[in-house]
Amino acid sequence: MTNFAKIFRPKTIEEVVGQKHLVSKESAFYKLLEQGNIPHSFFFGPPGCGKTTMAKIIANKLDAPFYELDATSLKVEQFRKIFSQYKGSLIKPVIFVDEVHRLSKTQQEVLLIPMEENIAIVIGASTENPYFTLTAGIRSRSMLFEFKPLSFEDLEELIEKVQKEIKFSIDHDAKKYLITSSAGDSRALLNLLEFAIKIDKNITVDTLKSLRPTMLKDGVSSDDSHYNLASAMIKSIRGSDVDAALYYLARLIDGGESPDFIARRLVILASEDIGNANPNALNLAVSTMSAVSKIGYPECRIILSQCLIYLASSPKSNSAYRAINDALKYVKEEQPLPFLDHLKSPSPQGYLYPHDFGGWVKQKYLKKPLKFYTSNQIGFEKTLHEWRKKIKQTKE
């Protein structure tokens, strides 16, 4: 039985369809591969965009043993067995870990010393950005490369490659459906094409739809991409448009987006765009993030919806966001201010302990006055502003 996905898998980087930012001769990735200096790497991107293929191309280019492992069923002993086999050897294998974001902390720790000593080249792949789940030690020893969904033109090029090897005809509408319904996934396209050809070498839209009645979600069109949908959802919440935000949330859910990714975006928004105008927004968003990680689809859609509606309906303020950005800008651009003597540790004489003065006492905390925070006085932020004024006025 033929398997198009295997038969038409690229063997060299020049054969790769798409990923021009990685495979063009001007790219850093291409130059490193040509030099044989590929670092420990983590690939992330949607299914069928070439992550596993690239790992195999690297192993072929380096003429290195290739070990393909799946993090969902991986045992620590598998790592240790491979590393012990090559320790002290001039041969450096390529260890490829699929679903790398599922590695436990213990499994990641086993990789640290072998990665540091370059016993093997470790490559991981994930449909999500693995840097959210990898430890700091793993991140500091590796590089991250994004793989993008294949474009309409990329998949059209792939069909033409197949036609050079296998004789079949496909009309314009059928080709369009084959490409758009595959949503940037070359594996999905090749699988559908393979079975359509088995039915009839004159491929029609009806044949394709009998095998794939609905399109796969998200991918080919830039308007439908993972990032644009998330961006549109966040901007709609920021603009307090509940229905628009729910529409984009539904698109993300229907497209199979990770609920953890959506929840993380909501947590960031709760602080960046609402902040102290409604401090409870952050509490609810963090609770949402915790809940969806334990519950998952389909039920967690309700939790995401509840949180989104609350955030979109909350008063908005970006004062905390602006304040820390301004403070960081100052710290990076200006010389550090010297500490005032009464603020040094341990507390010397001269420091006035506010609690001894009823909660507040006038004293200097900076060598020169700086101003980063300006309250927007929206929602609960107005209450905080009034508190600060009353505290100082009362004591003064």
C-alpha positions as CSV (number, residue, x, y, z in Angstrom):
1,M,0.0,0.0,0.0
2,T,1.4,3.4,-0.9
3,N,1.8,6.2,1.6
4,F,2.0,9.6,-0.1
5,A,3.1,11.3,3.1
6,K,6.2,9.1,3.3
7,I,6.9,8.8,-0.5
8,F,6.9,12.6,-1.0
9,R,8.6,13.5,2.3
10,P,11.6,15.8,1.4
11,K,15.0,14.3,1.8
12,T,17.0,17.5,1.6
13,I,16.4,21.1,2.7
14,E,16.3,22.1,-1.0
15,E,13.2,19.9,-1.5
16,V,11.3,21.4,1.4
17,V,8.0,23.2,0.4
18,G,7.3,26.4,2.3
19,Q,9.3,27.6,5.4
20,K,11.2,30.1,3.3
21,H,12.4,31.9,6.4
22,L,14.3,28.7,7.3
23,V,15.3,27.1,4.0
24,S,16.4,30.0,1.9
25,K,20.2,30.1,1.5
26,E,20.3,33.5,3.2
27,S,18.7,32.2,6.4
28,A,20.6,31.6,9.6
29,F,19.1,28.1,9.8
30,Y,20.3,27.1,6.3
31,K,23.8,28.4,7.0
32,L,24.1,26.5,10.2
33,L,22.9,23.3,8.6
34,E,25.4,23.7,5.7
35,Q,28.2,24.1,8.3
36,G,27.0,21.1,10.3
37,N,26.6,23.4,13.3
38,I,22.9,22.8,14.2
39,P,22.2,23.7,17.8
40,H,19.8,21.9,20.2
41,S,16.6,23.1,18.7
42,F,12.8,23.2,19.3
43,F,10.4,23.5,16.4
44,F,6.9,24.7,16.9
45,G,4.0,25.1,14.5
46,P,0.8,23.5,13.3
47,P,0.6,19.9,12.1
48,G,1.9,18.9,8.7
49,C,4.2,21.9,8.2
50,G,7.5,19.9,8.2
51,K,8.9,19.7,11.8
52,T,9.6,16.0,11.8
53,T,10.8,16.2,8.2
54,M,13.3,18.9,9.1
55,A,14.7,16.8,12.0
56,K,15.2,13.9,9.6
57,I,16.9,16.2,7.0
58,I,19.3,17.4,9.7
59,A,20.2,13.8,10.7
60,N,20.7,12.9,7.0
61,K,22.8,16.0,6.4
62,L,25.0,15.2,9.4
63,D,25.1,11.5,8.6
64,A,24.0,10.9,12.2
65,P,22.0,8.2,13.9
66,F,18.3,9.3,14.2
67,Y,16.1,8.5,17.2
68,E,12.5,9.4,17.0
69,L,10.7,9.5,20.4
70,D,7.2,10.5,21.5
71,A,7.0,12.5,24.7
72,T,3.5,11.1,25.4
73,S,4.9,7.6,26.0
74,L,8.6,8.4,26.7
75,K,10.5,6.9,29.7
76,V,13.6,8.4,31.2
77,E,15.5,5.2,30.7
78,Q,15.2,5.6,26.9
79,F,17.1,8.8,27.1
80,R,19.8,7.3,29.5
81,K,20.2,4.3,27.3
82,I,20.9,6.4,24.2
83,F,23.3,8.8,26.0
84,S,25.3,6.0,27.6
85,Q,25.7,4.4,24.1
86,Y,27.3,7.5,22.7
87,K,29.1,9.0,25.7
88,G,32.8,9.4,24.8
89,S,32.0,8.6,21.1
90,L,32.9,10.7,18.1
91,I,29.4,9.9,16.8
92,K,26.7,12.4,17.8
93,P,23.1,11.1,17.3
94,V,20.1,13.3,16.6
95,I,17.4,12.7,19.2
96,F,14.0,13.9,18.0
97,V,11.2,14.3,20.6
98,D,7.7,14.9,19.3
99,E,5.1,16.6,21.5
100,V,8.0,17.9,23.5
101,H,5.8,20.2,25.6
102,R,4.6,17.1,27.3
103,L,8.0,16.2,28.8
104,S,7.9,16.2,32.6
105,K,10.4,18.2,34.6
106,T,12.3,15.0,35.5
107,Q,12.6,14.0,31.9
108,Q,13.9,17.5,31.0
109,E,16.5,17.4,33.8
110,V,17.9,14.2,32.3
111,L,18.6,16.1,29.1
112,L,20.6,19.0,30.7
113,I,24.0,17.4,31.1
114,P,24.0,15.6,27.7
115,M,22.9,18.8,26.0
116,E,25.6,20.8,27.8
117,E,28.3,18.2,26.9
118,N,26.9,17.9,23.3
119,I,26.6,14.1,23.5
120,A,23.7,14.4,21.1
121,I,21.8,17.0,19.2
122,V,18.4,17.3,20.9
123,I,15.5,18.5,18.7
124,G,11.9,18.8,19.9
125,A,8.7,19.5,18.1
126,S,5.4,20.8,19.3
127,T,2.1,22.3,17.9
128,E,2.4,24.9,20.7
129,N,5.2,27.2,21.7
130,P,7.3,24.8,23.9
131,Y,9.0,27.6,25.7
132,F,5.9,27.9,27.9
133,T,6.6,24.4,29.3
134,L,10.3,23.9,29.0
135,T,12.6,24.7,32.0
136,A,15.0,27.6,32.0
137,G,17.9,25.1,31.8
138,I,16.6,23.6,28.6
139,R,15.8,27.0,27.1
140,S,19.2,28.4,27.8
141,R,20.9,25.5,25.9
142,S,18.7,25.6,22.8
143,M,17.3,27.7,20.0
144,L,13.6,28.1,19.0
145,F,12.4,27.9,15.4
146,E,8.8,28.6,14.3
147,F,7.3,26.6,11.5
148,K,4.4,28.3,9.7
149,P,1.3,26.8,8.0
150,L,1.9,26.1,4.3
151,S,0.5,28.8,2.0
152,F,-1.9,28.1,-0.9
153,E,1.1,28.5,-3.3
154,D,3.2,26.1,-1.2
155,L,0.5,23.4,-1.3
156,E,-0.1,24.0,-5.0
157,E,3.6,23.4,-5.6
158,L,3.3,20.1,-3.6
159,I,0.5,18.9,-5.9
160,E,2.6,19.7,-8.9
161,K,5.4,17.5,-7.5
162,V,3.0,14.6,-7.0
163,Q,1.7,15.0,-10.6
164,K,5.2,14.6,-11.9
165,E,5.4,11.2,-10.3
166,I,1.8,10.0,-10.5
167,K,-0.6,10.6,-13.4
168,F,-3.9,12.1,-12.4
169,S,-6.1,15.0,-13.4
170,I,-7.8,17.6,-11.1
171,D,-10.0,20.5,-12.2
172,H,-9.6,24.0,-10.8
173,D,-12.4,23.8,-8.2
174,A,-11.2,20.4,-7.0
175,K,-7.7,21.7,-6.6
176,K,-8.9,24.7,-4.7
177,Y,-10.9,22.6,-2.3
178,L,-8.0,20.1,-1.8
179,I,-5.8,23.0,-0.8
180,T,-8.1,25.2,1.2
181,S,-9.6,22.2,3.1
182,S,-6.2,21.0,4.1
183,A,-5.6,24.2,6.1
184,G,-1.8,24.5,5.6
185,D,-1.2,20.8,6.5
186,S,0.8,19.0,3.8
187,R,0.2,15.6,5.4
188,A,-3.6,16.2,5.3
189,L,-3.4,17.2,1.7
190,L,-1.3,14.2,0.7
191,N,-3.6,11.8,2.5
192,L,-6.8,13.2,0.9
193,L,-5.1,13.2,-2.5
194,E,-3.9,9.6,-2.1
195,F,-7.3,8.2,-1.4
196,A,-9.0,10.4,-4.0
197,I,-6.7,8.9,-6.7
198,K,-7.5,5.4,-5.5
199,I,-11.2,6.2,-6.2
200,D,-10.7,7.9,-9.6
201,K,-7.7,9.4,-11.3
202,N,-9.9,12.2,-12.6
203,I,-10.4,14.0,-9.3
204,T,-13.6,16.1,-8.7
205,V,-14.8,18.2,-5.9
206,D,-17.5,15.6,-5.2
207,T,-14.9,12.9,-4.7
208,L,-12.9,15.1,-2.3
209,K,-16.0,16.1,-0.3
210,S,-17.1,12.5,0.0
211,L,-13.8,11.8,1.8
212,R,-13.6,15.2,3.7
213,P,-17.0,16.7,4.0
214,T,-15.8,19.7,6.0
215,M,-12.6,21.8,5.9
216,L,-9.9,21.4,8.4
217,K,-9.7,24.4,10.7
218,D,-7.3,27.3,10.6
219,G,-4.1,27.6,8.7
220,V,-3.8,28.6,5.0
221,S,-5.4,32.1,4.9
222,S,-3.4,34.6,6.9
223,D,-6.8,36.0,8.1
224,D,-7.6,32.7,9.7
225,S,-4.3,32.2,11.4
226,H,-3.8,31.2,15.0
227,Y,-2.2,34.6,15.8
228,N,-4.7,36.8,14.0
229,L,-7.7,35.1,15.6
230,A,-6.1,35.5,19.1
231,S,-5.2,39.1,18.3
232,A,-8.8,39.9,17.1
233,M,-10.3,38.3,20.2
234,I,-8.0,40.3,22.5
235,K,-8.7,43.6,20.7
236,S,-12.4,42.9,20.8
237,I,-12.3,42.4,24.6
238,R,-10.1,45.5,25.0
239,G,-12.8,47.4,23.0
240,S,-15.6,46.0,25.3
241,D,-17.3,44.3,22.4
242,V,-18.6,41.1,24.0
243,D,-20.2,39.6,20.9
244,A,-17.2,40.1,18.6
245,A,-14.9,38.6,21.3
246,L,-17.2,35.6,21.6
247,Y,-17.1,35.1,17.8
248,Y,-13.3,35.0,17.8
249,L,-13.3,32.7,20.8
250,A,-15.7,30.4,19.1
251,R,-13.4,30.4,16.0
252,L,-10.4,29.5,18.1
253,I,-12.3,26.7,19.9
254,D,-13.8,25.4,16.7
255,G,-10.3,25.4,15.2
256,G,-9.0,23.2,17.9
257,E,-6.9,25.9,19.6
258,S,-5.4,24.9,23.0
259,P,-7.6,26.1,25.9
260,D,-4.4,26.8,27.8
261,F,-3.2,29.2,25.1
262,I,-6.5,31.1,25.2
263,A,-6.5,31.2,29.0
264,R,-3.0,32.6,29.1
265,R,-4.0,35.4,26.7
266,L,-6.9,36.3,28.9
267,V,-4.7,36.4,32.0
268,I,-2.3,38.8,30.3
269,L,-5.2,41.0,29.1
270,A,-6.7,41.1,32.6
271,S,-3.6,42.8,33.9
272,E,-2.5,44.8,30.8
273,D,-5.9,46.2,29.8
274,I,-8.0,46.2,33.0
275,G,-5.5,46.2,35.9
276,N,-6.6,48.0,39.0
277,A,-9.7,49.3,37.3
278,N,-11.1,45.9,38.3
279,P,-8.5,43.9,40.2
280,N,-10.8,40.9,40.4
281,A,-10.4,40.4,36.6
282,L,-7.0,39.0,37.2
283,N,-8.2,36.7,39.9
284,L,-11.0,35.3,37.6
285,A,-8.6,35.0,34.6
286,V,-6.0,33.0,36.7
287,S,-8.8,30.8,38.1
288,T,-9.9,30.3,34.5
289,M,-6.4,29.2,33.5
290,S,-6.2,26.7,36.3
291,A,-9.7,25.4,35.6
292,V,-9.3,24.8,31.9
293,S,-6.0,23.0,32.4
294,K,-7.8,20.4,34.5
295,I,-11.1,20.2,32.7
296,G,-10.4,20.6,28.9
297,Y,-12.8,20.6,26.1
298,P,-15.8,20.5,25.6
299,E,-16.8,21.8,29.0
300,C,-14.0,24.3,29.4
301,R,-15.5,26.4,26.6
302,I,-18.1,27.6,29.2
303,I,-15.4,28.7,31.6
304,L,-13.6,30.6,28.8
305,S,-16.8,32.2,27.8
306,Q,-17.6,33.3,31.3
307,C,-14.2,34.8,31.8
308,L,-14.2,36.6,28.4
309,I,-17.6,38.2,29.0
310,Y,-16.4,39.4,32.4
311,L,-13.2,40.9,31.0
312,A,-15.0,42.5,28.1
313,S,-17.6,44.1,30.4
314,S,-15.0,45.4,32.9
315,P,-13.7,49.0,33.0
316,K,-10.4,49.3,31.2
317,S,-7.1,50.8,32.3
318,N,-3.6,50.3,31.1
319,S,-1.9,52.4,33.8
320,A,-0.1,49.4,35.3
321,Y,1.2,48.4,31.9
322,R,2.4,51.9,31.1
323,A,3.9,52.4,34.5
324,I,6.2,49.4,34.4
325,N,7.2,50.1,30.8
326,D,8.2,53.6,31.7
327,A,10.1,52.4,34.7
328,L,12.0,49.8,32.7
329,K,12.8,52.4,30.0
330,Y,14.3,54.7,32.6
331,V,16.3,51.9,34.3
332,K,17.8,50.8,30.9
333,E,18.6,54.3,29.7
334,E,19.7,56.1,32.9
335,Q,22.5,55.6,35.5
336,P,21.3,53.7,38.6
337,L,20.3,56.0,41.4
338,P,22.4,55.6,44.7
339,F,20.5,54.1,47.6
340,L,19.5,56.6,50.4
341,D,21.3,55.6,53.6
342,H,18.1,55.1,55.6
343,L,16.8,52.5,53.0
344,K,19.8,50.2,53.1
345,S,19.6,46.7,54.7
346,P,19.6,46.1,57.6
347,S,17.5,49.2,58.4
348,P,19.8,51.8,59.9
349,Q,18.9,54.7,62.2
350,G,17.1,57.4,60.4
351,Y,14.6,55.1,58.7
352,L,11.0,55.9,59.8
353,Y,8.9,52.8,60.2
354,P,5.5,53.8,58.7
355,H,3.5,51.5,61.1
356,D,4.9,53.5,64.1
357,F,3.2,56.6,62.5
358,G,-0.2,55.1,61.9
359,G,0.6,53.6,58.4
360,W,2.3,56.5,56.6
361,V,5.1,59.1,57.3
362,K,6.7,61.6,55.1
363,Q,10.2,60.5,54.0
364,K,12.3,60.2,50.9
365,Y,12.6,56.8,49.0
366,L,14.5,58.0,45.9
367,K,17.6,60.2,45.5
368,K,15.6,62.4,43.1
369,P,11.9,62.4,42.4
370,L,10.6,60.2,39.5
371,K,7.1,59.8,38.1
372,F,6.1,56.6,36.3
373,Y,2.5,55.9,37.5
374,T,-0.5,58.0,36.6
375,S,-3.8,56.7,37.7
376,N,-6.5,56.7,35.0
377,Q,-9.0,56.9,37.9
378,I,-11.3,54.3,36.2
379,G,-13.3,51.8,38.2
380,F,-11.6,50.6,41.3
381,E,-8.5,52.6,40.3
382,K,-10.3,55.7,41.3
383,T,-10.8,54.2,44.8
384,L,-7.1,53.4,45.0
385,H,-6.3,57.0,44.0
386,E,-8.5,58.4,46.7
387,W,-7.0,56.0,49.3
388,R,-3.5,57.3,48.5
389,K,-4.6,60.9,48.7
390,K,-6.5,60.4,52.0
391,I,-3.5,58.5,53.6
392,K,-1.2,61.3,52.9
393,Q,-3.6,64.2,53.7
394,T,-4.6,62.7,57.0
395,K,-1.0,62.1,58.2
396,E,0.3,65.4,56.9
